[in-house]
Amino acid sequence: MQEIEVRRAIIKHARAMNALGINQGTSGNLSARRGDSMLITPSGVAYDRLTSAMIASMKLNGDGAWSGPSKPSSEWRFHLDIMNARPEAGAIVHTHANYCTALSMLRQPLRATHYMIAAFGGPDVRCTNYAPFGTQDLSDLAVEGLRDRFAVILGSHGMITIGRDLDEAMWRAVELETLAKQSWLAMSIGTPVILPDDEIMRTVERFRTYGPKESEDKAGARARKPTRRGEPT
């Protein structure tokens, strides 16, 4: 994708977060990898007022320096650290979705009460301890909580999902909030049954071909990208 297309995609998904009810106001943030840089939503700008030019750009190997007319989200640190720790992550979505946030207040991980937990890489989605927003402590908790997973719940805060691109990261964000809501409803009635770990890990393998598919344009561009000798295509 051209950079302008990535910027427009960030705006589209930022607005969709609130329209879908998985975020409120400007509390969430999104980022997308672009070469050796990260594009991220700006701090404190209402999504319906966002323009492509307002999306901040940060070097992945940088020290927090940014370019653009608007400063990056206050949570830029964990976006940057996750991108560096997880090279396969092309996009990150962070929201204060109601049910995930309610579980975070209880320090309650999301367990395998439904097979769709496999969409996040294992038999649970961890819940971290609390750390103040925008801090290195929070970033460290987020990176560790995402170890071998595609989502994490942040203690007394919200949730993070990652994906190959914004479509996949956003799909996971919606699925995570849906699972949190279903688990909450089940716990209000009784004690949910936890599916066995080995069953979930079999489902994780099946999920490698599940979820949003690349568009023909994206797949074609990737196939046409030159590769070094011995590098997988």
ZAKE-312914 format. One record per residue: residue in one letter; x, y, z of N, C-alpha, C in turn. Coordinates in steps of 0.02 Angstrom, whole numbers, padded with zeros to 5 digits, always signed. Atoms other than C-alpha are relative to their C-alpha. Layout:
REM residues N
AXYZXYZXYZ;...
***
This chain:
REM residues 233
M+00042-00060+00000+00000+00000+00000+00044+00062+00000;Q-00033-00065-00003+00055+00178-00032-00013+00031+00069;E+00007-00028-00066+00080+00281+00126-00067+00036+00010;I+00064-00036-00006-00074+00388+00091-00057-00049+00011;E+00053+00051-00010-00178+00228+00082+00001-00026+00071;V-00005+00023-00069-00111+00170+00251-00029+00052+00047;R+00027-00053-00041-00152+00339+00327-00076+00001-00002;R+00073+00001+00007-00329+00331+00258-00030-00061+00035;A+00024+00060-00033-00348+00153+00323-00001+00009+00076;I-00001-00014-00072-00298+00209+00498-00061+00041+00020;I+00058-00041-00015-00432+00343+00494-00065-00040-00005;K+00060+00041+00008-00563+00222+00429-00011-00046+00060;H+00008+00047-00056-00529+00096+00567-00008+00036+00066;A+00010-00038-00061-00517+00229+00702-00074+00019+00008;R+00071-00018-00003-00692+00288+00658-00043-00062+00010;A+00038+00062-00008-00753+00108+00647+00001-00024+00072;M-00003+00022-00070-00694+00072+00825-00058+00028+00040;N+00054-00032-00038-00818+00197+00896-00068-00019-00028;A+00064+00019+00030-00955+00154+00772-00021-00070+00020;L+00014+00069-00019-00942-00029+00821-00011-00007+00075;G+00010+00002-00072-00950+00015+01006+00055-00033+00039;I-00055+00030-00037-00779-00054+01052+00048+00053+00026;N-00041-00054-00026-00709+00116+01098-00045+00061+00010;Q+00038-00061-00013-00767+00286+01161+00046+00060-00008;G-00038-00062+00007-00709+00460+01114+00067-00010-00033;T-00068+00007+00028-00522+00472+01083+00043-00044+00045;S-00038+00040-00049-00472+00345+01216+00043-00054-00032;G-00039+00052+00033-00409+00215+01092+00051+00029-00047;N-00048-00021+00049-00270+00221+00965+00020-00058-00045;L-00019+00051+00049-00207+00128+00811+00067+00018-00031;S-00062-00011+00037-00042+00107+00721+00007-00051-00055;A-00014+00046+00056+00020+00027+00561+00073+00007-00019;R-00070+00001+00021+00194-00023+00505+00004+00026-00072;R-00013-00025+00068+00261+00069+00352+00075+00002-00011;G-00071+00005+00009+00435+00012+00304+00036+00001+00066;D-00037-00005-00063+00555+00064+00442-00032+00051+00047;S+00035-00048-00042+00425+00180+00518-00067-00027+00023;M+00067+00016-00025+00261+00171+00613-00043+00062-00008;L+00049-00053+00004+00109+00277+00574-00050-00011+00056;I+00043+00007-00059-00001+00312+00726-00047+00058+00007;T+00049-00053-00012-00156+00410+00772+00028+00053+00046;P-00026-00054-00042-00121+00580+00850-00036+00003+00067;S+00027-00007-00067-00156+00627+01030-00057+00050+00002;G+00054-00046-00016-00324+00703+01077-00039+00029-00058;V+00038-00024+00058-00397+00725+00902-00061-00045-00012;A+00060+00039+00013-00578+00670+00877+00006-00035-00068;Y-00009+00039+00061-00584+00534+00745-00037+00029-00059;D+00037-00028+00056-00715+00623+00642+00033+00063-00028;R-00037-00059+00025-00592+00770+00624+00068-00019-00027;L-00065+00022+00023-00442+00665+00577+00009+00010-00075;T-00019-00002+00070-00356+00699+00412+00064-00041-00008;S-00059+00041+00013-00218+00597+00330+00063+00034+00025;A-00060-00037-00020-00091+00734+00366+00011-00001+00075;M-00005-00001-00072-00128+00724+00553+00032-00064+00029;I-00029+00063-00025-00066+00544+00568+00075+00009+00010;A-00071-00010-00016+00103+00549+00654+00042-00058-00026;S-00047+00051+00023+00255+00454+00590+00059-00003+00048;M-00056+00010-00046+00390+00379+00701+00045-00054-00027;K-00047+00051+00020+00548+00283+00658-00001-00057+00050;L+00003+00058-00045+00544+00106+00727+00063-00007+00042;N-00063+00003-00038+00726+00119+00781+00016+00066+00034;G-00011-00066-00029+00703+00292+00852-00010+00002+00075;D+00004-00010-00073+00695+00364+01027-00063+00038+00019;G+00062-00036-00014+00520+00435+01017-00010+00061-00041;A+00008-00058+00044+00551+00571+00890-00055-00014-00051;W+00056+00009+00046+00404+00600+00775-00002+00058-00049;S+00010-00052+00050+00356+00698+00621-00075+00006-00015;G+00070-00013+00014+00190+00779+00577-00024+00061+00037;P+00026-00060-00033+00082+00925+00629-00030-00014+00069;S+00030+00018-00064+00007+00830+00776+00043-00052+00036;K-00041+00049-00037+00099+00736+00914-00035-00067+00003;P+00030+00067+00000+00072+00547+00920-00038-00014+00064;S+00037+00022-00059-00044+00459+01040+00046-00006+00061;S-00039+00006-00062+00013+00460+01221+00023-00072+00012;E-00019+00071-00007+00025+00270+01204+00050-00022-00053;W-00046+00019+00054+00154+00277+01064+00053-00049+00022;R-00055+00042-00024+00281+00189+01174-00015-00074-00007;F+00012+00072+00007+00194+00021+01181-00012-00019-00073;H+00006+00015+00071+00149+00032+00997+00070-00013-00030;L-00068+00005+00027+00334+00058+00956+00034-00064+00025;D-00034+00059-00029+00396-00078+01074-00030-00065-00026;I+00032+00060+00027+00268-00205+01012+00022-00011-00072;M-00022+00007+00069+00314-00170+00831+00071-00029-00003;N-00069+00024+00000+00498-00200+00873+00006-00071+00027;A-00003+00067-00029+00465-00355+00978-00034-00052-00045;R+00039+00046+00042+00344-00431+00851+00004+00021-00073;P-00009-00021+00070+00410-00410+00672-00058-00019-00045;E+00056+00021+00041+00257-00501+00605-00061+00045+00008;A+00057-00044-00013+00141-00368+00676+00003+00060-00047;G+00003-00056+00045+00091-00247+00539-00045+00055+00025;A+00047-00050-00027-00041-00157+00643-00018-00018+00072;I+00019+00007-00071-00095-00130+00823-00063+00041+00013;V+00062-00034-00020-00267-00084+00892-00004-00001+00076;H+00010-00006-00072-00292-00020+01069-00066+00035+00013;T+00064-00031-00016-00465+00015+01138-00016-00008+00075;H+00026+00006-00068-00556+00040+01304-00069-00032-00004;A+00064+00035+00009-00693-00082+01254-00030-00019+00068;N+00032+00005-00066-00820-00099+01395+00010-00066+00035;Y-00004+00065-00035-00818-00286+01431+00072-00020+00013;C-00071+00014-00013-00630-00307+01410+00025+00043+00057;T-00022-00044-00053-00604-00157+01522-00028-00021+00068;A+00029+00025-00063-00724-00227+01653+00040-00060+00026;L-00041+00056-00021-00624-00389+01655+00068+00024+00025;S-00066-00026-00020-00463-00287+01668-00003+00028+00071;M+00007-00027-00067-00530-00204+01826+00000-00056+00053;L+00001+00058-00044-00549-00378+01901+00065-00040-00005;R-00061+00037+00016-00376-00433+01836-00019-00071-00023;Q+00027+00063+00022-00474-00570+01750+00024-00015-00071;P-00018+00018+00069-00392-00656+01600-00060-00029-00036;L+00053+00031+00039-00502-00716+01460+00021-00072-00013;R-00018+00071+00005-00503-00906+01465-00039-00034-00055;A+00028+00037+00057-00555-01040+01342-00071-00025+00013;T+00071+00018-00009-00742-01036+01374-00034-00008-00068;H+00025+00006+00068-00766-01031+01184+00060-00013-00046;Y-00056+00018+00043-00659-01102+01044+00031+00060-00037;M-00027-00058+00035-00639-00929+00966+00060+00032+00036;I-00060-00024-00034-00505-00896+01098+00062-00017-00042;A-00057+00021+00042-00392-00986+00972+00022+00055-00048;A-00018-00055+00045-00396-00829+00864+00056+00043+00029;F-00050-00041-00033-00275-00755+00991+00064-00039+00016;G-00063+00037-00003-00143-00892+00982+00009-00050+00055;G-00008+00046-00056-00174-00995+01138-00063-00008+00040;P+00060+00015-00039-00294-01053+01274-00023+00056+00046;D+00022-00057-00041-00308-00882+01357+00025+00065-00030;V-00027-00066+00013-00285-00696+01338+00017+00028+00069;R-00023-00020-00066-00182-00634+01484-00025+00070+00018;C+00014-00067-00027-00225-00486+01595+00061+00021+00040;T-00060-00024-00034-00077-00383+01654-00018+00035+00066;N+00009-00045-00056-00054-00286+01814-00009+00071-00027;Y+00009-00069+00020-00086-00099+01811+00066+00037-00004;A-00055-00049+00003+00040+00031+01756-00029+00063-00032;P+00027-00063+00027+00008+00216+01715+00006+00003-00076;F+00000-00005+00072-00034+00256+01535+00061+00038-00025;G-00055-00035+00031+00106+00310+01420+00069-00015+00029;T-00064+00012-00034+00244+00237+01530+00036-00061-00029;Q-00039+00058+00019+00384+00115+01496-00023-00062+00038;D+00026+00057-00039+00314+00005+01635-00060-00032-00035;L+00059+00027+00035+00150-00012+01540+00022-00035-00064;S-00024+00031+00061+00243-00048+01379+00031-00068+00013;D-00032+00063-00017+00345-00185+01461-00053-00053+00017;L+00054+00047-00016+00187-00265+01531-00037-00023-00063;A+00035+00016+00062+00103-00257+01360+00039-00049-00042;V-00042+00045+00040+00249-00338+01269+00002-00070+00029;E-00002+00066-00032+00262-00478+01396-00068-00035-00003;G+00067+00030+00003+00074-00505+01400-00017-00027-00069;L+00012+00022+00069+00075-00524+01210+00046-00057-00020;R-00045+00054+00017+00210-00658+01216-00040-00061-00026;D+00033+00055+00036+00152-00795+01094-00077+00007-00003;R+00071-00014+00006-00020-00712+01087-00010+00059-00048;F+00017-00056+00045-00109-00588+00973-00044+00052+00035;A+00041-00048-00038-00202-00496+01112+00022-00002+00073;V-00012-00004-00071-00181-00439+01291-00050+00049+00030;I+00043-00046-00038-00293-00357+01421+00045+00036+00050;L-00042-00041-00043-00210-00214+01516-00037+00016+00065;G+00032-00009-00064-00249-00204+01702-00029+00070+00010;S+00035-00063-00011-00378-00067+01740+00010+00050-00056;H-00014-00044+00056-00357+00001+01566-00040-00018-00062;G+00034+00017+00063-00416-00089+01408+00032-00060-00032;M-00027+00058+00035-00354-00208+01274+00042+00021-00059;I-00041-00008+00060-00228-00225+01133-00006-00062-00043;T-00005+00056+00047-00236-00333+00978+00050+00018-00054;I-00047-00010+00055-00108-00356+00840-00021-00043-00059;G+00015+00038+00060-00121-00419+00662+00049+00015-00055;R-00043-00013+00058-00033-00429+00495-00014+00068-00029;D+00020-00065+00026-00129-00274+00445-00058+00026+00042;L+00054-00030-00040-00265-00160+00511-00064-00041-00002;D+00060+00041+00005-00404-00273+00447+00002-00057+00051;E-00005+00057-00046-00339-00421+00548+00001+00023+00072;A-00002-00025-00069-00299-00320+00704-00068+00023+00023;M+00066-00024-00017-00471-00242+00699-00049-00059+00009;W+00041+00061-00007-00555-00411+00671+00010-00032+00069;R-00014+00030-00066-00467-00476+00826-00027+00043+00056;A+00027-00044-00052-00519-00323+00927-00075-00012+00010;V+00073+00013-00004-00703-00354+00886-00013-00068+00030;E+00009+00067-00028-00686-00540+00923+00016-00002+00074;L-00019+00000-00071-00599-00506+01089-00055+00030+00043;E+00053-00030-00038-00734-00389+01149-00063-00043+00001;T+00057+00046+00003-00868-00512+01092+00009-00057+00049;L-00013+00054-00047-00786-00653+01190-00004+00024+00072;A+00003-00027-00068-00768-00541+01343-00073+00009+00022;K+00070-00009-00016-00953-00499+01335-00034-00067+00012;Q+00031+00066-00008-01004-00682+01312+00022-00032+00066;S-00025+00028-00062-00893-00734+01458-00032+00034+00060;W+00032-00038-00054-00965-00596+01567-00072-00024+00010;L+00070+00023-00005-01143-00652+01527-00003-00070+00029;A+00000+00068-00026-01100-00835+01561+00016-00001+00075;M-00019-00002-00071-01017-00792+01728-00056+00029+00043;S+00056-00027-00039-01173-00695+01779-00053-00052+00014;I+00049+00054-00009-01272-00856+01764+00029-00058+00041;G-00032+00057-00033-01148-00986+01826+00075-00001-00013;T-00072+00009+00010-00974-01056+01803+00012-00029-00069;P-00011+00025+00068-00921-01072+01620+00048-00060+00000;V-00045+00058+00010-00841-01235+01563+00061+00024-00039;I-00062-00018+00034-00658-01213+01513+00020-00057-00046;L-00020+00050+00048-00609-01306+01355+00073-00020+00011;P-00069+00024-00013-00450-01414+01365+00051+00036-00044;D-00054-00034+00036-00285-01335+01313+00016-00034-00066;D-00020+00035+00062-00247-01472+01185-00052+00011-00055;E+00052-00014+00050-00414-01442+01099+00009+00070-00029;I-00010-00069+00024-00380-01255+01089+00062+00003-00045;M-00060-00004+00041-00204-01282+01020-00011-00034-00068;R+00019+00028+00066-00276-01395+00883-00038+00052-00040;T+00039-00052+00034-00396-01255+00843+00045+00058-00022;V-00048-00051+00020-00252-01130+00841+00030-00017-00067;E-00029+00021+00064-00174-01232+00700-00051+00009-00057;R+00052-00008+00052-00338-01232+00604-00012+00074-00016;F+00012-00072+00009-00351-01043+00629+00055+00035-00041;R-00052-00031+00041-00191-01014+00531-00025+00021-00069;T+00030-00018+00064-00300-01005+00376-00069+00031+00010;Y+00065-00029-00017-00449-00921+00463+00008+00075+00009;G-00002-00072-00011-00495-00738+00478+00002+00039-00065;P+00000-00042+00060-00485-00591+00357+00055-00021-00048;K-00048+00019+00052-00398-00632+00194+00028+00063-00032;E-00030-00055+00037-00278-00519+00101-00040+00012-00063;S+00031-00016+00064-00355-00427-00044+00046-00023-00056;E-00040+00020+00057-00297-00478-00217+00056+00050-00013;D-00050-00051+00011-00205-00312-00231+00059-00008+00048;K-00053+00008-00049-00108-00340-00069+00041-00063-00014;A-00035+00063+00012-00068-00521-00110+00043+00005-00062;G-00038-00008+00062-00012-00475-00285+00062+00042+00010;A-00058-00043-00014+00100-00336-00222+00053-00038+00039;R-00048+00039-00039+00179-00454-00096+00036-00051-00043;A-00030+00050+00045+00207-00585-00230+00050+00031-00047;R-00045-00033+00047+00291-00457-00342+00061+00031+00034;K-00055-00031-00037+00406-00392-00205+00064-00040-00010;P-00062+00037+00010+00587-00438-00245+00024-00030+00067;T-00025+00032-00059+00665-00559-00121+00074-00015-00008;R-00071+00019+00003+00845-00595-00075+00006-00075-00010;R-00011+00071+00012+00918-00762-00123-00009-00038+00065;G+00012+00041-00058+00856-00894-00004-00054+00025+00047;E+00054-00028-00042+00721-00781+00072-00066-00026-00023;P+00066+00026+00020+00546-00857+00076-00043+00055-00030;T+00046-00048+00031+00416-00771-00033-00066-00003+00035;
***
